[in-house]
Amino acid sequence: MYPVWGVRKDLSWCIMEKDGEIRSEANETNCFFCGHCIAVCPTDSLLHHGLDMKAFTPIEKPVAFKEEEFFRFLRERRSHRSYLKKKIPQEVLEKLVEACRYAPTGSNKQKTHLLILQNEQTISKLSSMTIQYIERVNGLVERKMKKLSAEGKEDSDLYRDSIYALSAGTGVVDRAKAGLDPIFFWAPAVFIFHSDSKRFGTPHDDCVIAAQTITLYARTLGLESCYIGAFMAAAFYDPSVMEEIHLPPKHQVYSVLTLGYPGQTYLKDVDRKPLTVRWE
């Protein structure tokens, strides 16, 4: 039985209240295994043979944060590119994995995968491969700019965007030539979030939500992080990078984080541009 919209009060996807009676509309064909039916039942009357009933722990008192402190916690999160040469203990990494496990996923698919890199040689090699990819992209951008210039299109948005891309790419390559690691910043751990790109659902969003969950939880453990878009681009466009990280078939990298104990301290919050908001 599927919902009849407008004649009931929805409590979740499959639980609704009608005429003062709570009913479940889930069956073997449409159950998402979300566990909402168990979580909202006040009498522990329901059993779900597809879920671990022992994992449903009672909520004695919901966790409550002071609004001002939580907002301050969000504002104080910064991208960190300087890390102490300190290994992250295995038990701390496992806590981060556990937090990732509870991040929401579209349609409750729970298909987010994690590749955690700690080997310095592996991280260094992937950094070098990413820089080589950026150098190749720089060459393509330069040729594109020459073509646009020959066509008299130096005032076009495409030309200006190309200047910006070339400047950013050149800066990364120059820092690498100076002996720095402009990709992973010598972080003690790199988290690569990936999922099956062909599956039904929201694999990209699932990985991004999982990554953001970890960036916030990591701060409570004394860790900081940074999103690494350059490697994600290299993994998407360069087959050799994908071969190096040995992901399952059809999987795609959707988010990348460096994590470590911060090597610097930010003393001030920074401002952000006002959002463009449409109210209706």
Residue pairs with C-beta under 8 A, 6 or more apart in sequence:
1 25
1 27
2 25
2 30
3 10
3 16
3 25
7 18
8 16
8 17
8 18
9 16
9 17
9 18
10 16
11 17
11 22
11 36
11 40
12 34
12 36
12 37
12 40
13 32
13 34
13 36
14 24
14 25
14 26
14 30
14 31
14 32
14 34
14 36
14 37
15 22
15 23
15 24
15 25
15 36
15 37
15 40
16 22
16 23
16 25
17 23
22 40
24 37
24 46
26 32
26 37
31 50
32 107
32 108
33 48
33 50
33 51
33 108
34 108
35 48
35 51
35 56
37 46
37 48
38 46
38 48
38 51
38 53
38 56
39 56
47 53
73 216
73 219
74 216
75 269
76 219
76 266
76 269
77 215
77 216
77 219
77 224
78 224
78 266
78 270
79 225
79 226
79 227
80 224
80 225
80 226
80 258
80 260
80 262
80 263
80 264
81 185
81 226
81 258
82 185
82 262
82 263
82 264
83 185
83 186
83 187
83 188
83 224
83 258
83 260
83 261
83 262
83 263
84 260
84 261
84 262
84 263
85 186
85 188
86 188
86 260
86 261
87 118
87 188
88 118
88 188
88 189
88 223
88 259
88 260
88 261
92 221
92 223
93 116
93 189
95 217
95 221
96 191
96 214
96 217
96 218
96 221
96 223
96 259
97 114
97 116
99 213
99 214
99 217
100 112
100 114
100 210
100 213
100 214
102 213
103 112
103 206
103 209
103 210
103 213
104 206
104 209
105 111
105 112
105 201
105 202
105 206
105 209
106 201
106 202
106 205
106 206
107 200
107 201
107 202
109 199
109 200
109 201
109 202
109 206
111 195
111 196
111 199
111 201
111 203
111 206
112 193
112 194
112 195
112 203
112 206
112 207
112 210
113 193
113 194
113 195
113 247
113 248
113 251
114 191
114 192
114 193
114 194
114 210
115 191
115 192
115 194
115 245
115 247
116 189
116 190
116 191
116 192
117 123
117 126
117 189
117 190
117 191
117 192
118 188
118 189
118 190
123 184
123 187
123 190
124 181
125 244
126 183
126 184
126 190
126 231
126 241
126 244
126 245
127 176
127 181
127 182
127 183
127 184
127 231
128 176
129 234
129 238
129 240
129 241
129 244
130 183
130 230
130 231
130 234
130 241
131 172
131 173
131 176
131 182
131 183
133 233
133 234
133 237
133 238
133 241
134 169
134 172
134 173
134 230
134 234
135 169
135 173
137 165
137 169
138 166
138 169
138 170
138 173
141 162
141 165
141 166
141 169
142 166
144 158
144 162
145 159
145 162
145 163
145 166
148 154
148 156
148 158
148 159
148 162
149 159
153 159
171 182
172 182
172 183
172 230
175 182
176 182
176 183
183 228
183 230
183 231
184 190
184 228
184 231
184 258
185 226
185 258
187 226
187 258
187 259
187 260
188 259
188 260
188 261
189 258
189 259
189 260
190 228
190 256
190 257
190 258
190 259
191 211
191 214
191 256
191 257
191 258
191 259
192 231
192 235
192 245
192 253
192 255
192 256
193 207
193 208
193 210
193 211
193 253
193 254
193 255
193 256
193 257
194 207
194 247
194 251
194 252
194 253
194 254
195 203
195 204
195 206
195 207
195 251
195 252
195 254
196 203
196 248
196 250
196 251
196 252
197 203
197 250
197 251
197 252
198 250
203 252
203 254
204 254
206 254
207 254
207 255
208 254
208 255
210 255
211 227
211 255
211 256
211 257
214 225
214 257
214 259
215 225
215 227
215 257
218 224
218 225
218 259
222 261
223 259
223 260
223 261
223 262
224 259
224 260
224 261
224 262
225 257
225 258
225 259
225 260
226 257
226 258
227 255
227 256
227 257
228 256
228 257
228 258
229 256
231 241
231 253
231 256
232 253
232 254
232 255
232 256
234 241
235 241
235 242
235 245
235 252
235 253
235 256
236 252
236 253
242 253
245 253
247 253
